[in-house]
Amino acid sequence: MTEGTSDGDAPPSRRSVLRTTAGVAGAGLGLGALGTGTAAAAETGRTTAAQTATAGATAETPARTGPTMVGVPFERRSTVRVGLIGLGNRGSSMIDLYLALPGVQVVALCDPVKAKIEAAAAKVVKAGQPAPAVYTNGENDYENLCKRGDVDFIHAATPWDVHFEMAKTAMLNGKHVGVECPIAMRLDELWELVDLSERTRRHCMQLENCCYGRNEMRVLRMAHAGKFGDLLHGAGAYNHDLRGLMFDPDYYEGPWRRLWHTRLRGDLYPNHGFGPVSNYLDINRGDRAVSISSFGTPALGLAQYRKANMPPGDPSWKETYIESDRTISLVQTAKGRVIRLEHDVSTPHPYSRINSLGGTKGVFEDYPERIYIEPDHTDDAWGDFGAYAEWDHWLWKEHANPPGGHGGMDYIMVFRLMQCMQLGLVPDFDVYDAATWTAPVPLSHASIKAKGAPQQIPDFTRGEWRKARPGMDSDKPTN
């Protein structure tokens, strides 16, 4: 159940590992099996990810099943009681951040690996809190955690395969829920989470930590202040060489993440790039993502890495990889802006999320960070982004040296989320953002199969995107 990763993702589920390992032979059939889906559909009783991607690309917007969740605040509470599902690399590190915050209590933990539960529970007790309730009875024991009456918020840090079911179960049991990226893998699942959030009046959020990066939040404030002029384009990515980790049975606790490379060809992990750029451009808050066209390279990197590094007889030799080594997508917005997304975890290259924004007065580009805006720069040379520290978001001004991983963005995210719950504020992002940021997973696959043909991105807000509203660029609470 645990999920382990390095940049906002987190490691695997034994049920997921067992289920997907059993299907490796079928996965080796490649797109033929995914296209017909006969074996997979017979086994699961549900359409495959590839089928849903293709069918959902032309699906009409369903009728709203409940009042919108746009602008809905949390219920105010002095103490936020948290339950965590999944205690791998990601989940176990997030416990430290919750325990560092006043007014937050970790009351329940779930993972089928008892050693992980024991280590996490010991952290809670050491922090001076009561021993948490623990759930270790198999892969479905999270359902019992979700039924507890003393949990306000559930954090799911598990493999992608089970994100949807956990978010769904949490909301059906009256809990607000945050899920590591991506929040689901299919369009029908994204719509179901939107509908459930509206019907249950529970928030369902993508825990997109990169939105809280210092550079991202500074660019956001500068963009909204007009420093880049009229915004025209942005770019984001997850370009991160994960070959060694994906073949490491301990890091991902099995092959679950690598096996997604046997199922889909598109952008498997768009959120880290799409989320921040969507914030810059006020996606779902005055503009919306309308369509996506995706193109993918051949799938060579993982097979070549396996040949060079894995011994004969390793289970990975039964796998056939179809995921494009690099996926490049172009997203068109309702206002005519363009967003470029990239995904590459299978080839050697330095880490980059690109994180770029351009407008009529200039441009910012990250990795390395640099800026060129008028009238500050006129000599055709990049300027020092560090000179714009005055534009730091108030969260970073208050927490200049935050604890935790990923340069402090994890702590800033958790601090702000718990603050919103304690003060009864509207969250910085909602289920509509979660669905939008994740939609490229199935839609990029469908577009690549259709030789780059544009795929419509659903309007998960059902028209609410036309209304300007606050988001990540929040005001500091007065209370």
C-alpha positions as CSV (number, residue, x, y, z in Angstrom):
1,M,0.0,0.0,0.0
2,T,2.8,2.4,0.6
3,E,4.0,4.6,-2.1
4,G,7.6,5.9,-2.4
5,T,8.9,8.6,-4.6
6,S,11.1,11.6,-4.8
7,D,9.2,14.6,-6.1
8,G,5.7,14.8,-4.8
9,D,4.9,11.2,-5.6
10,A,4.9,8.4,-3.0
11,P,5.6,4.4,-3.1
12,P,3.4,1.1,-3.8
13,S,0.5,-1.2,-2.8
14,R,0.9,-4.9,-2.4
15,R,-2.6,-5.5,-3.8
16,S,-1.5,-3.3,-6.7
17,V,1.7,-5.1,-7.1
18,L,0.1,-8.6,-7.0
19,R,-2.7,-7.5,-9.3
20,T,-0.4,-5.8,-11.8
21,T,2.3,-8.5,-11.7
22,A,-0.3,-11.1,-12.5
23,G,-1.1,-9.1,-15.6
24,V,2.5,-8.6,-16.8
25,A,2.1,-11.1,-19.6
26,G,-1.0,-9.3,-20.8
27,A,0.7,-6.0,-20.5
28,G,3.4,-7.4,-22.8
29,L,0.8,-7.5,-25.5
30,G,1.1,-3.8,-25.7
31,L,-1.5,-1.5,-27.2
32,G,-3.3,-4.5,-28.8
33,A,-4.4,-5.7,-25.4
34,L,-5.2,-2.2,-24.2
35,G,-7.1,-1.4,-27.3
36,T,-9.5,-4.4,-27.1
37,G,-9.3,-4.7,-23.4
38,T,-10.9,-8.2,-23.5
39,A,-8.6,-9.8,-20.9
40,A,-8.3,-6.9,-18.6
41,A,-12.0,-6.1,-18.8
42,A,-12.9,-9.7,-18.1
43,E,-10.7,-9.7,-15.1
44,T,-11.7,-6.4,-13.5
45,G,-15.2,-5.9,-14.9
46,R,-14.2,-2.3,-15.8
47,T,-12.9,-0.7,-18.9
48,T,-9.2,-0.4,-19.3
49,A,-7.4,2.9,-18.9
50,A,-6.8,3.0,-22.7
51,Q,-10.5,2.4,-23.5
52,T,-11.6,5.1,-21.1
53,A,-9.1,7.5,-22.5
54,T,-10.4,7.1,-26.0
55,A,-14.1,7.0,-25.1
56,G,-13.9,9.9,-22.6
57,A,-12.2,12.2,-25.0
58,T,-15.5,12.9,-26.7
59,A,-17.8,12.4,-23.7
60,E,-20.3,15.2,-23.0
61,T,-20.3,17.1,-19.7
62,P,-22.7,15.2,-17.4
63,A,-25.4,17.0,-15.4
64,R,-24.3,18.3,-12.0
65,T,-25.3,16.0,-9.2
66,G,-25.0,18.6,-6.3
67,P,-24.2,22.2,-5.6
68,T,-20.8,23.4,-6.8
69,M,-17.8,23.1,-4.4
70,V,-16.4,26.4,-5.8
71,G,-15.8,28.7,-2.9
72,V,-16.9,26.3,-0.2
73,P,-14.9,26.7,3.0
74,F,-13.9,24.0,5.4
75,E,-15.8,23.8,8.7
76,R,-13.8,25.7,11.2
77,R,-12.1,23.5,13.9
78,S,-9.5,24.2,16.5
79,T,-7.9,20.8,16.1
80,V,-7.6,18.9,12.8
81,R,-7.5,15.2,13.2
82,V,-5.6,13.4,10.5
83,G,-5.6,9.9,9.2
84,L,-2.8,8.7,6.9
85,I,-3.0,5.8,4.4
86,G,0.3,4.5,3.1
87,L,3.5,4.8,5.1
88,G,6.2,4.4,2.5
89,N,8.8,7.0,1.6
90,R,6.2,9.6,1.0
91,G,3.7,8.9,3.7
92,S,6.3,8.4,6.5
93,S,7.9,11.7,5.7
94,M,4.6,13.6,5.7
95,I,3.8,12.4,9.3
96,D,6.7,14.5,10.5
97,L,5.2,17.7,9.0
98,Y,1.7,17.1,10.5
99,L,3.3,16.5,13.9
100,A,5.3,19.7,13.6
101,L,2.1,21.8,13.4
102,P,0.1,23.0,16.5
103,G,-3.5,22.1,16.5
104,V,-3.0,19.0,14.3
105,Q,-3.3,15.5,15.7
106,V,-2.4,12.2,13.9
107,V,-5.1,9.9,15.1
108,A,-5.0,6.9,12.7
109,L,-2.5,5.1,10.4
110,C,-3.0,2.5,7.8
111,D,-0.5,0.2,6.0
112,P,-0.4,-3.6,5.6
113,V,3.3,-3.5,6.5
114,K,3.4,-3.7,10.3
115,A,7.0,-2.5,10.6
116,K,6.0,0.7,8.8
117,I,3.0,1.2,11.1
118,E,5.1,0.6,14.2
119,A,7.7,3.2,13.1
120,A,5.1,5.7,12.2
121,A,3.1,5.2,15.4
122,A,6.3,5.7,17.4
123,K,6.8,9.1,15.8
124,V,3.4,10.1,16.9
125,V,3.9,9.0,20.5
126,K,7.4,10.7,20.6
127,A,5.8,13.9,19.5
128,G,3.6,13.8,22.7
129,Q,0.4,12.7,21.1
130,P,-1.7,9.7,22.1
131,A,-0.9,6.5,20.3
132,P,-2.8,6.4,17.0
133,A,-5.2,3.7,15.9
134,V,-3.5,1.4,13.5
135,Y,-4.9,-0.5,10.5
136,T,-2.7,-3.3,9.1
137,N,-5.2,-6.0,8.2
138,G,-4.6,-6.2,4.5
139,E,-5.1,-3.9,1.6
140,N,-8.7,-3.0,2.3
141,D,-8.3,-2.0,5.9
142,Y,-8.2,1.7,4.9
143,E,-12.0,1.4,4.6
144,N,-12.2,0.9,8.4
145,L,-10.0,3.9,9.0
146,C,-12.3,6.0,6.8
147,K,-15.3,5.0,8.9
148,R,-13.8,6.4,12.1
149,G,-15.8,9.3,13.6
150,D,-12.7,11.1,14.9
151,V,-10.9,11.8,11.6
152,D,-11.4,15.1,9.8
153,F,-8.9,14.7,7.0
154,I,-7.4,11.7,5.2
155,H,-4.1,11.8,3.4
156,A,-3.6,9.0,0.8
157,A,0.1,8.3,-0.1
158,T,-0.3,5.0,-2.0
159,P,0.3,3.7,-5.5
160,W,-1.7,5.4,-8.3
161,D,-3.8,2.3,-8.9
162,V,-5.8,2.8,-5.7
163,H,-5.9,6.6,-5.4
164,F,-9.4,6.8,-6.8
165,E,-10.9,4.1,-4.5
166,M,-9.4,5.7,-1.4
167,A,-10.6,9.2,-2.3
168,K,-14.0,7.8,-3.0
169,T,-14.2,5.8,0.2
170,A,-13.0,8.8,2.3
171,M,-15.7,11.1,0.9
172,L,-18.5,8.6,1.2
173,N,-17.6,8.3,4.9
174,G,-17.8,12.1,5.4
175,K,-14.1,12.9,5.3
176,H,-12.1,15.6,3.4
177,V,-9.4,13.9,1.5
178,G,-6.0,14.8,-0.1
179,V,-4.4,12.4,-2.5
180,E,-0.8,12.3,-3.9
181,C,-0.4,12.8,-7.6
182,P,-2.2,11.8,-9.8
183,I,-5.6,11.7,-8.2
184,A,-6.9,9.0,-10.6
185,M,-6.0,7.4,-13.9
186,R,-9.3,7.6,-16.0
187,L,-11.7,10.2,-17.0
188,D,-14.7,8.4,-15.6
189,E,-13.0,8.3,-12.3
190,L,-12.2,12.0,-12.4
191,W,-15.9,12.8,-13.1
192,E,-17.0,10.5,-10.3
193,L,-14.7,12.3,-7.8
194,V,-16.1,15.6,-8.9
195,D,-19.6,14.4,-8.5
196,L,-18.9,12.8,-5.1
197,S,-17.3,16.0,-3.8
198,E,-20.3,18.0,-4.8
199,R,-22.8,15.4,-3.4
200,T,-21.0,14.8,-0.1
201,R,-19.9,18.4,0.4
202,R,-16.4,17.1,1.2
203,H,-13.3,18.5,-0.4
204,C,-11.2,16.2,-2.6
205,M,-7.8,17.7,-3.4
206,Q,-4.7,16.9,-5.3
207,L,-1.8,17.3,-2.9
208,E,0.3,19.2,-5.5
209,N,3.3,20.3,-3.5
210,C,5.1,22.0,-6.4
211,C,2.4,24.7,-6.4
212,Y,3.9,25.7,-3.1
213,G,7.5,26.0,-4.3
214,R,9.1,29.3,-3.5
215,N,9.8,30.1,-7.2
216,E,6.3,29.1,-8.2
217,M,4.6,31.2,-5.6
218,R,6.8,34.2,-6.4
219,V,6.1,33.9,-10.2
220,L,2.4,33.6,-9.3
221,R,2.3,36.8,-7.4
222,M,4.3,38.7,-10.1
223,A,2.0,37.4,-12.8
224,H,-1.1,38.5,-11.0
225,A,0.4,41.9,-10.4
226,G,0.9,42.3,-14.1
227,K,4.7,42.1,-14.1
228,F,4.7,39.8,-17.2
229,G,2.0,41.9,-18.9
230,D,-0.8,40.0,-20.6
231,L,0.0,36.3,-20.2
232,L,0.4,34.3,-23.3
233,H,2.1,31.0,-22.6
234,G,3.5,28.7,-20.0
235,A,5.3,25.4,-19.7
236,G,5.7,22.7,-17.1
237,A,7.2,19.2,-16.9
238,Y,8.2,16.2,-15.0
239,N,11.6,15.4,-16.5
240,H,13.3,13.2,-14.0
241,D,15.5,10.2,-14.6
242,L,13.8,7.4,-12.6
243,R,15.2,4.4,-14.3
244,G,17.2,3.2,-11.3
245,L,14.4,3.7,-8.9
246,M,11.8,2.0,-11.1
247,F,13.9,-1.1,-11.2
248,D,14.7,-0.9,-7.4
249,P,12.3,-3.4,-5.7
250,D,12.8,-1.7,-2.3
251,Y,12.2,1.9,-3.3
252,Y,8.8,1.4,-5.0
253,E,8.1,-1.8,-3.0
254,G,7.5,-3.7,-6.2
255,P,7.0,-2.9,-9.9
256,W,3.8,-0.9,-9.7
257,R,5.1,2.3,-11.1
258,R,7.2,0.7,-13.8
259,L,4.2,-1.4,-14.9
260,W,2.3,1.8,-15.9
261,H,4.9,2.0,-18.7
262,T,3.4,-1.2,-20.1
263,R,-0.2,0.3,-20.2
264,L,-0.2,3.8,-21.4
265,R,1.8,5.9,-23.9
266,G,1.0,9.4,-22.7
267,D,2.0,11.8,-19.8
268,L,1.7,9.6,-16.7
269,Y,2.6,12.4,-14.3
270,P,1.4,15.9,-15.5
271,N,0.5,17.4,-12.2
272,H,3.9,18.9,-11.1
273,G,4.1,20.9,-14.3
274,F,0.4,21.6,-15.1
275,G,-0.6,22.7,-11.6
276,P,1.7,25.7,-11.1
277,V,1.2,26.9,-14.7
278,S,-2.6,26.6,-14.3
279,N,-2.3,28.8,-11.3
280,Y,-0.4,31.4,-13.2
281,L,-3.0,31.5,-15.9
282,D,-6.0,31.3,-13.6
283,I,-7.2,28.0,-15.1
284,N,-10.7,27.3,-13.6
285,R,-10.7,30.9,-12.3
286,G,-11.3,33.0,-15.4
287,D,-9.8,30.7,-18.1
288,R,-9.9,27.0,-18.7
289,A,-8.0,24.2,-20.4
290,V,-10.0,23.3,-23.5
291,S,-8.0,20.7,-25.5
292,I,-4.7,18.8,-25.5
293,S,-2.6,17.5,-28.4
294,S,0.2,15.1,-27.4
295,F,3.1,13.5,-29.2
296,G,5.4,10.7,-28.0
297,T,8.7,9.3,-28.9
298,P,9.5,5.6,-29.2
299,A,9.7,3.6,-25.9
300,L,13.3,2.6,-25.7
301,G,14.8,3.8,-22.5
302,L,13.5,1.3,-20.0
303,A,14.3,-1.7,-22.2
304,Q,17.8,-0.5,-22.7
305,Y,18.3,0.1,-19.0
306,R,17.0,-3.3,-18.2
307,K,19.4,-4.9,-20.8
308,A,22.3,-3.2,-19.2
309,N,21.4,-3.6,-15.5
310,M,19.0,-6.4,-14.8
311,P,20.1,-10.1,-14.6
312,P,18.5,-12.8,-16.7
313,G,15.4,-14.2,-15.1
314,D,14.4,-10.9,-13.4
315,P,10.6,-10.5,-13.6
316,S,11.0,-7.3,-15.6
317,W,12.1,-9.3,-18.6
318,K,8.4,-10.3,-19.1
319,E,7.4,-6.7,-19.5
320,T,6.9,-4.9,-22.8
321,Y,7.2,-1.1,-22.4
322,I,5.0,1.1,-24.6
323,E,5.2,4.4,-22.6
324,S,6.8,7.1,-24.7
325,D,10.3,8.0,-23.4
326,R,9.3,11.7,-23.8
327,T,5.8,13.0,-24.2
328,I,5.2,16.6,-25.3
329,S,1.7,18.0,-25.1
330,L,0.2,21.3,-26.1
331,V,-2.8,22.5,-24.1
332,Q,-5.0,25.3,-25.6
333,T,-7.0,27.5,-23.2
334,A,-10.3,29.2,-23.7
335,K,-8.5,32.5,-24.0
336,G,-6.2,31.2,-26.7
337,R,-3.1,30.8,-24.5
338,V,-0.8,27.8,-24.9
339,I,0.6,25.5,-22.2
340,R,3.4,23.0,-23.0
341,L,3.7,19.9,-20.9
342,E,6.5,17.4,-21.0
343,H,7.1,14.0,-19.3
344,D,10.3,11.9,-19.4
345,V,11.4,9.5,-16.6
346,S,13.1,6.9,-18.9
347,T,16.2,8.7,-20.3
348,P,19.3,10.3,-18.7
349,H,19.0,14.0,-18.1
350,P,19.1,16.5,-15.3
351,Y,15.9,17.1,-13.2
352,S,13.6,19.8,-14.6
353,R,10.0,20.9,-14.2
354,I,10.7,23.7,-16.8
355,N,8.3,26.0,-14.9
356,S,8.1,28.8,-17.5
357,L,5.7,31.7,-18.0
358,G,5.7,34.3,-20.8
359,G,3.7,37.5,-21.5
360,T,3.7,40.7,-23.4
361,K,6.3,42.2,-21.0
362,G,8.7,39.3,-20.6
363,V,9.4,35.8,-19.5
364,F,10.5,33.6,-16.6
365,E,12.2,30.3,-17.0
366,D,13.4,27.9,-14.3
367,Y,16.1,25.2,-14.2
368,P,18.1,27.3,-13.8
369,E,15.9,30.2,-12.7
370,R,16.2,33.4,-14.8
371,I,14.0,36.3,-15.8
372,Y,13.7,38.9,-18.5
373,I,11.0,41.5,-18.2
374,E,10.6,45.1,-19.4
375,P,11.5,47.7,-18.3
376,D,13.9,46.0,-15.9
377,H,15.9,44.2,-18.6
378,T,16.7,45.7,-22.0
379,D,20.2,44.4,-22.9
380,D,19.1,41.0,-24.3
381,A,20.6,39.2,-21.3
382,W,18.8,37.2,-18.6
383,G,18.3,38.9,-15.2
384,D,18.7,37.7,-11.7
385,F,15.5,36.2,-10.3
386,G,16.8,36.6,-6.8
387,A,16.4,40.3,-7.1
388,Y,12.7,39.8,-7.0
389,A,12.5,38.4,-3.5
390,E,10.1,41.2,-2.5
391,W,7.5,39.3,-4.5
392,D,7.7,36.2,-2.3
393,H,4.3,34.9,-1.2
394,W,3.5,35.7,2.5
395,L,3.7,32.0,3.3
396,W,7.4,32.0,2.3
397,K,8.0,35.3,4.1
398,E,6.7,33.8,7.3
399,H,8.5,30.4,6.8
400,A,11.8,31.4,5.2
401,N,13.5,28.1,6.2
402,P,10.7,25.5,6.4
403,P,11.5,21.9,7.5
404,G,10.8,18.9,5.4
405,G,11.6,17.7,1.9
406,H,11.6,19.2,-1.6
407,G,13.1,22.5,-0.5
408,G,10.3,23.2,2.1
409,M,7.4,23.1,-0.3
410,D,5.9,20.0,1.4
411,Y,5.8,21.8,4.7
412,I,4.3,25.0,3.2
413,M,1.6,22.9,1.6
414,V,0.7,21.0,4.8
415,F,0.8,24.2,6.9
416,R,-1.5,26.1,4.5
417,L,-4.0,23.2,4.2
418,M,-4.2,22.7,8.0
419,Q,-4.5,26.5,8.4
420,C,-7.5,26.6,6.0
421,M,-9.1,23.8,8.0
422,Q,-8.5,25.4,11.4
423,L,-9.8,28.8,10.3
424,G,-12.6,27.6,8.2
425,L,-11.2,29.0,4.9
426,V,-11.8,28.0,1.3
427,P,-8.9,25.7,0.2
428,D,-6.4,27.1,-2.3
429,F,-7.4,24.4,-4.8
430,D,-10.3,22.0,-5.1
431,V,-11.6,18.9,-6.8
432,Y,-12.0,20.7,-10.2
433,D,-8.3,21.6,-10.1
434,A,-7.4,18.0,-9.2
435,A,-9.4,16.7,-12.1
436,T,-8.1,19.2,-14.6
437,W,-4.4,18.7,-13.6
438,T,-4.8,14.9,-13.9
439,A,-6.9,14.8,-17.1
440,P,-3.7,14.8,-19.4
441,V,-3.0,11.2,-18.1
442,P,-5.7,9.5,-20.2
443,L,-6.1,12.3,-22.8
444,S,-2.5,12.4,-23.8
445,H,-2.6,8.6,-24.3
446,A,-5.7,9.0,-26.5
447,S,-4.1,11.9,-28.5
448,I,-0.9,9.9,-29.1
449,K,-2.9,7.0,-30.3
450,A,-4.7,9.4,-32.7
451,K,-1.4,10.7,-34.0
452,G,-1.6,14.0,-32.1
453,A,-5.3,14.7,-32.7
454,P,-6.6,17.2,-30.2
455,Q,-8.7,15.7,-27.3
456,Q,-11.2,17.8,-25.5
457,I,-10.5,18.5,-21.8
458,P,-13.8,18.3,-19.9
459,D,-15.1,21.4,-18.1
460,F,-15.2,19.8,-14.7
461,T,-16.4,23.1,-13.2
462,R,-19.5,23.0,-15.5
463,G,-19.2,26.7,-16.4
464,E,-18.0,28.0,-13.0
465,W,-14.5,28.7,-14.6
466,R,-15.9,31.9,-16.1
467,K,-16.0,33.5,-12.7
468,A,-12.8,35.0,-11.3
469,R,-12.1,33.7,-7.8
470,P,-9.2,33.4,-5.4
471,G,-6.8,30.5,-5.6
472,M,-3.2,29.9,-4.7
473,D,-2.4,33.7,-4.6
474,S,-4.2,33.9,-1.2
475,D,-4.3,36.8,1.2
476,K,-2.8,36.3,4.6
477,P,-5.6,35.5,7.1
478,T,-6.2,38.3,9.6
479,N,-7.1,35.8,12.4
